[in-house]
Amino acid sequence: EGTAITHAAGTSDFILSENGIYEITYNTIVTANGTTPVTTALHLEINGDIIPASRSSVSIGAAADEQTLSGRAVITLTNAPVTITLVAEDTNGTYSDTVLTIQKLN
C-alpha cells in the first residue's frame, strides 16, 4: 500500500521514495549452472553499494542438488529516494522461485 516502495515491471530495481526504516528479505532456490561443486552467492545493494550483512552463499555438490539462499537487512533511510537491487555475485547458479519483500516499518 502507499507509494513509499515502487517497482517497474521487468526490472530488478525497487525504489524506496520515503525516508524511514525498512526491512528487506529475500529467499530463492538455486541449482548449479554447470560443473559441480560450485559456490554461489547473492546480496542486496542500495544505490549500487552492498548492504552489509545481506550476503548469502551456498555450496552445491551435485548438479541435481537444490539449495536455498536467503538474506535480511534492516536499513534506515535519511536520503530517499534510493534504489534497492538483489544481485547475483556470479554465474554459477540458476535461481528460481525468488521472493523479495520490502516492508516500511515506520
C-alpha positions in Angstrom: 0.0 0.0 0.0 1.1 3.6 -0.5 3.9 5.0 -2.6 6.9 4.6 -0.4 8.0 1.4 -2.4 7.8 1.1 -6.1 8.9 -1.5 -8.7 9.0 -1.2 -12.5 7.9 -4.5 -14.1 10.7 -6.2 -16.0 13.5 -4.6 -13.9 15.4 -5.7 -10.9 15.2 -2.3 -9.2 13.0 -1.3 -6.3 12.7 2.4 -5.4 12.3 3.5 -1.8 11.0 7.1 -2.1 10.4 8.0 1.6 12.8 8.2 4.5 12.2 5.7 7.3 13.1 2.2 8.5 12.7 -0.7 6.1 13.0 -4.4 6.4 14.2 -6.2 3.2 14.2 -10.0 2.9 14.8 -12.4 0.1 14.5 -16.1 -0.5 15.4 -18.2 -3.6 16.1 -21.7 -4.7 19.4 -22.2 -6.5 20.8 -25.1 -8.6 24.2 -25.5 -10.1 24.8 -23.9 -13.5 27.4 -26.2 -14.9 30.2 -28.2 -13.3 29.9 -29.0 -9.6 30.9 -28.4 -6.9 30.2 -24.7 -7.0 29.7 -21.9 -4.6 27.1 -19.2 -5.4 26.0 -16.1 -3.6 23.5 -13.2 -3.6 23.5 -9.8 -1.8 21.4 -6.7 -1.6 22.6 -3.3 -2.9 21.5 0.2 -2.2 22.3 2.6 -5.0 25.0 0.1 -6.2 26.7 -0.4 -2.8 26.4 -3.7 -0.9 24.2 -3.6 2.1 26.3 -5.0 5.0 25.3 -8.5 6.3 22.8 -9.1 3.4 25.1 -11.6 1.6 24.1 -15.3 1.5 26.1 -18.0 -0.1 25.9 -21.8 -0.5 27.9 -24.7 -1.9 26.3 -27.1 -4.3 27.8 -30.5 -4.5 25.9 -32.1 -7.4 24.1 -30.9 -10.5 20.7 -32.1 -9.2 21.0 -30.5 -5.8 18.9 -27.6 -4.8 19.9 -25.1 -2.1 18.1 -22.2 -0.5 19.6 -18.8 -0.3 18.0 -16.2 2.0 19.0 -12.9 3.5 17.7 -10.0 5.5 18.6 -6.4 6.1 17.0 -3.6 8.1 18.0 -0.1 6.8 17.3 3.4 8.0 16.9 5.9 5.1 17.6 9.6 5.5 18.4 10.3 1.9 15.5 8.9 -0.1 14.9 8.1 -2.9 17.2 5.1 -3.2 17.3 2.0 -5.4 17.4 -1.5 -3.9 18.6 -4.4 -6.1 19.1 -8.1 -5.4 22.4 -9.1 -7.1 23.9 -12.5 -8.1 27.6 -12.4 -7.5 28.5 -15.0 -10.1 27.0 -17.2 -12.9 27.5 -20.4 -11.0 23.8 -20.8 -10.2 20.3 -20.8 -11.7 17.8 -19.1 -9.4 14.1 -19.9 -9.2 11.1 -19.1 -7.0 12.7 -15.9 -5.9 10.8 -13.7 -3.5 11.9 -10.2 -2.4 9.9 -8.5 0.3 10.3 -4.8 1.4 8.3 -3.5 4.3 8.4 0.0 5.6 8.4 -0.3 9.4 7.6 3.3 10.4 
